[in-house]
């Protein structure tokens, strides 16, 4: 963990609502300094989005397999009535 210098703490305090940025002079990479609580929330949102993206990618392949296994047979439509999410 990196500890902020007095000068850096003052810069953070002066920023107010805008997260301060730090630049690595060797690589010119810019970093945004945010409180750990906010980082945890952002990370959770990103993890959820990644999960949803994975499911959206997986769904067409899954449906293809289901189709090959007979799930698209009209006789299987009866199971749609058992799904509580299905409109009545």
Secondary structure, 3 states (H helix, E strand, C coil): CCCCCHHHHHHHHHHCCCCCEEECCCCCCEEECCCHHHHHHHHHHHHHHHHHHHHHHHHHHHHHHHHHCCCCCHHHHHHHHHCCCCCC
